[in-house]
Amino acid sequence: MTIEEVFTPRSSEVNSKMYVSRPSLEKKLLRAINGSMHALLFGESGNGKSWLFKHVLANNDISYAIANAGNISRLGSVTEEICNALIESGTTIKTGYSEEKKAKISALLAEAEVVHNGHYSIKQDEPLLAAFKFIENVYPNEKHVIVIDNLESIFDTEDLMSELTDIILLLDDSRYAKYNVKFLIVGLPLDIFEYFSKTKNMESVSNRLIELPRVQGLLKEQVQTIVQNGFNDLLKYKISETHIRLIFEETFDITMGIAQKVHEFCELLAQEIEDNNKFEIPLIEKAKLEWLLQGLRQSYKVVETNLNDRKTKVSRKNQVVYIIGWMSMHQFDATKIENEIKVKFKKSVPATKMGIKDILTQLSNSSSPLLRKNSKTQEYSLIDPRYAMCIRIMLYESNEEIKKRQFNRY
């Protein structure tokens, strides 16, 4: 197999040879689809939501169509995009018919045949109902799942969110319910009911939705499976067990287990191995640099903007940025950062306060902010997980001083 067939970071189709099973999520998703409510599937971009639902639906022979909320925003209509997803472009739909009738009449001594043509229109169903009928004819007596993908694209558009809410409620109507259509709504992990809070029927629609557990990054052992399967089982590189462990640990650390990023980095490392004709440890650093240059250039600039602009004795701000990059929790406050600094940088911890609150405020209010503040909890989170990936590559600690790796192409 080729590298591009093994590591497929942007493939819309499930790479069955590299798919990593998530039994708990798969079971809960299937139960939700088979249940009485519509399902909500959320997780950060790149965490494998699309592969997850496509794998579950295909493996259980459930017909589905994907309506992209990006297209809903472009068209200005939820209904139109659902119809486009269910009915292939160019499909002929009967809207009327002609009927020809013949009659004989006598004209003086001769008989003649007269032809009458009648044209009749067929009363058309409204578009959504017509689309449901169409898909039922294609897959009779089956459950039909409509995936609304990338919901965040219409989050701020009240009219479209209201239309989606109306459609969800409409599926309880007997005219629509008989077609056994279920919605699977997929998007980024914001508070789900905040999505519908601006709609007129928020309470009614919330009673029809079940929120599935958040799709998070891959576990360490799952990344190990991808590395072993990709490099040795499929590409036949014959990398030693010790080096496979090194690769998957480095891959997990810098990608944070985000599935798409794991594939991206492994693809670049495989290319380095292919060019070198064998695996050597320095190739990992080469792949890191290439990955940074290809996909994290903007992130690099943001992180660099938020570092100390001059060298100080302690460079506390740089220590805070470094700690944030390696935080395992999604949200944090000044106390959590301070505790981490006390463990990591014991020699430079002052007897007085370290000013962590002020530093976090600076990192969230700069011209290119690194952090976002949660107004409800007063905690902070990274605006983009790629910032953490970049921090993990570009910064390193030496005798409690945070140093920046110099990259020639910057």
N, C-alpha and C positions, 0 to 999 in steps of 0.2 A: 504494500500500500504506500501511497505518497503521503508526505507530511500534511498536505492540504486535505486529504481524505481522513486523516486521523484526528488532527487538532482543528476544530471548526468553530472558532469563536463567534462568528456572526451568521452561522447557518440558521435559516428559519425552519429547516426540517430537522427532526430529531436524528442525531447520529447514534443509531442503535448500538454500534460497537463500543461507543464511549459513554453511553448514558449511565449515570450512577443512580442506582435505585434509592428512593427515599420512602421506605415502606409506610411510615406513620402518616406522612403527608398524602401519599397516594391513596391510602385507605380512607382517610377523612374526606378527601376530594371526591372520591367515588361515592361514598355514602351521602355526601351533600347533594350530588347530582341526582342520585336515586331517591332522595328525600322529597319533602313537600315544599321546600323553600328554594329560592335562588341563592347562588353561592358567590362569595367574594373572596378573591385570591390576591394577596398583596405581598410585596417584597421589593427591596431595592433593585434598581436596574442592573441586569447582568447576573442575577442570582438563579436563573433557570426556571422562571415561572412558565414561559412558553413551552419549553421542553417537557416540563412536568405535566401540564394539562393535555398537551398533544399525546404524550405517552399514555396517560391514563385513559383518555377517550378512545384512542386507536386500539389499545390492548383490550378494551371492553366492547369493541364494535359499536360505539355510540357515534351516530352521525353528528357532525358539528360544522358550523360556519363561523368565520371570524369577521366581525365588524370592527374596523379600527376607528377609535375615537378621534384620531388625527384626521381621518377622512370625514367623520361626522362634523368636526369643526370647519373643515374646508367647504363642505356642502351646505352646512347650516341646517342639517336635518338628521336626526337619529333614524327615523323611519326610512329615509332614502338609502342610507348606508346599509341598514339591515336588509332591505330588499335587494340591493346590489350584491350583498354577500350570499343571499339565498338563491337568487336567480342569475345565472350566468349571462353576461352581456351577449346580445344577439339571439337570445331565446325567443322563439315565436310564441306569442300568447294570443289565443283566439278571442277576438273582440266582437265578432259578428258573423253572419252567414247570409248567403243568397239562396233563394229557392226559385226554381223554374217550373212553371205550370203550363201545360198545353191544353188547348180546347179546340174542338171542331165547330165550325160555323158553316151555314149554307149561304152561298152567294149565288142567287139566281138558280141555275141548274147544276152548279158545281159545289163541291165541298172544299173548304180550305182549313188549314190548321193555324191557329194563332198562338204565339208563345208570349207568356207574361212573366216577367222577372220581378220578384219581390226581394227587397233588401231589408234585413232585420239586424238590429243591434242587440248585443247581449248585455244585460245589466251587469256592470263591473263591480266587484268587491272593492272596498277601499284597499290601497296598496299593501298594507301590512297583512291583512287577512288573505289577500290573493297570494302573497309570498308564502304564507303558512300552508295554504292549500297546495301550492306548487311543490314544496319540499315534501309534503305528505305523499304526493303522487310518486315522487322519486324514491322515497324510503317509507313505504306504507307500514303503519302499525308499529312505528319505532319512536323512541324518545329523540327529540331534536334539541341540541344545545346550541345556543347562540352566544358566542364569546364576544363580549365588549372589551376589547383590548386597549391599553393605554388610556384609561379613564381620566387620568390627570390632564389630558389635552382639553377636556371640556369642563374641568372643575370650576373655572371662574365664569362660565357662560350660563347664566341663570336659566335662560330659555331652553337650552339644550338639556340641562339637568332636569328641568321640569318635564320636558318631553319624555326623557328616559323614565322618570318616575311614573308618568301617566301610563306608559307602555307596560311597566312592571305590574301596575294595578290592573290594567286591561287584561292581562293574562289569566285573571280569575273569572273573567266573563265567559259564559258557556260557549259563545261563538268562537272564542280563541282557545279556551282551555282544552277543547276536544282534540287539538293538534299536538298536545303533549310537548310544548316548547318550554325549555328552561333557559334562564340566563346564567352565564358565568362571567362575572365582572372582574377584570384584571387591571391592576395598576400599582402605583407606588404607595408605600405604607404611611399614608396620612390617616388621621382619625376617620374611619369610614363614614360615620354618621355626620361628620362635618361636610362630607361631599354632598349630602342631601339636605343639609340644614337650611338652605335658602329656598327649598321647594315648598310648595303649598301643602303637600301631603307627606311631610317628613315622617310623622308618627306612623301613618298607615303603611308606608313602604318599608320602614324599619322592621315591621312585624313579618315581612315576607323575605327578609335577607338573613343569611347565616354567614358570619365571618370566619373564614378558615385561619388556622395558625399562620403566622407570617412566614414567608419563604425566606430563610436566611442563608448565609454563606455555607459552603460545604464544610463538613467536619474534616479534621486532619486525616483520618483514615480514608475518607472519600477522595481527598486529593491524592493520597498515596495510591489508591486504586487507579486513578486517571494516569498518574505518572508511570506506574508499572505496566499498565495495559497499553498505554500509548508508545512508550519508548522501547520496551522489550518485547511484549507480546505481538504488537502489530507492526512496528517499524524494525524489529529484530536487531536492535543496537547492541544487545548483550552487555548491558551496563551492570556492574557488580551490585550486589545487594547493599553494600555500604554506600556506594555512590548514588544509588536510587533513593536511599533514605536521605542523603544530603540534598538531592534535587527536590524531593517533595517537601522537605522542611523549609528550604529556601523559598520554594514556590508558594507554600502556604503563608509564610511570613509576609511576603511582599504583596500578595494578591488578596490577603485576608479571607481566602476561601471563596471569593466571588467567582462563580463558575466561568463566566465569559473571560475574566481576566486570567484565570488558570489556563484556559485554552490559548489565550493570546501569548502568554509568557512561554508556555511549553512549545508553541509553534516556532517562536524565535529561537529558543534553545535548540530545538531539533535542527533548524537551519544552520546554526553554528556548528553542531556536531557533524552534520552532513558535509559542510565546507571543510572541516578539519579531518574528516574520515574516521574519527573516533572521539569518544568523550574524554575530556580533561577538565579538571576542576575550574581553571581560569575561564572556561567558556561560560560558566554561570554568570560571572561578572560582566562579560561581554554582552550576554543576552539581557542582563538588567539594564545596561546602558542603552542598548538598542530599543528596549521596551519603553524606557523613559523618553527617549528622543521621538519615538513614533506616536506614543499615545498620551504622554504626560507633560508635554511641553508647556501648555498653558498652566497646568497645576504647579509646575516648577517655578514659574514666574510669580504666581500667587504666594507660594510658600516663601520664596526669596524676599518678596516685598514685605513680609511680616516678620522677618528676622531683624536682629539688631543691626542698624546701619553702620555701626562702628564697633570695634572690639573693646569690650570692657573686661574688668577683672573676672567677673562671674558670668556675665551674659545670661541673666536669669530668664529673660524673654526667650532666648534660644532654647534654654532647658525646658521651658514650658511647651514650646512648639514640639520639641523632640518627644516629650512625655505624651502629649496629645496624640502624636502619630502612632504610638504603641499602646494606647488605651484599648482595653478589651471591651469596655462598655460603650454603649451608643451615646449616652448623655453623661455629663459630669459637671461638677461645680468646683469652686476654688478650693474647698476643703479636700476633695479627692485628689486634685492636682498637687496640692501642698503635701499631702501624705505620700504620694508617689515620689516627689522630689526629695523628701526626707530619707527615703529608702535608697534612691538611686544616686543622690549627690550629697552624701553625709558630710563631707569635708567642707562644703560651701554653704551649709545651712546656717543662717544667722540666728542670733539670740532673739532678735526682734522680728516683726512681721516681714514677709517676703514680698508683699504687694501683688499677690497673685490675682486678686479681684481686679485691680487696675489693668493688669496685663491682659486678662480675658476680655475686659471691656475694649481695650485697644485692638485686640485680634478680631473683634466682632464689628468694630466701627471704622476700621481702616478703609482706605480707598479701594482696596481689593480684599474684602473681609475673608478671613479663614473660617470663622465660626458664625453660627446662628444662635441667638439666645431664645430660649423658650419663655415667653412672657408669663406663662402660668406657673411653671416650676422654678423659674430663675436659673435653670441649668443651661448648659451650652452643648452644642453638637457641631461636628464638622459640616460645612455646607455641602461638600462633595467628598465621598469616600476616597476618591482618587488623590485627594490631598494627603491622606494618611499613607497611601501607597508610595507617593512621591517622597514624603518625609522619611520613610523607611529605607529608601534607596539613597537619597542625597545627603542625609545627615548621619553622623556617627559620633560616638562619645570616646574621648581619649583623656584619661586622668581628670574626669569630671568637666572637661571642656567640650562643648558641642562644636564639631567641625563640619564643614561642608565639602563634599567631594567635588573636585573640579573636573568638569567635562569639557573637553576641547571644543566640541561643536556648539557650546554655549558661549 
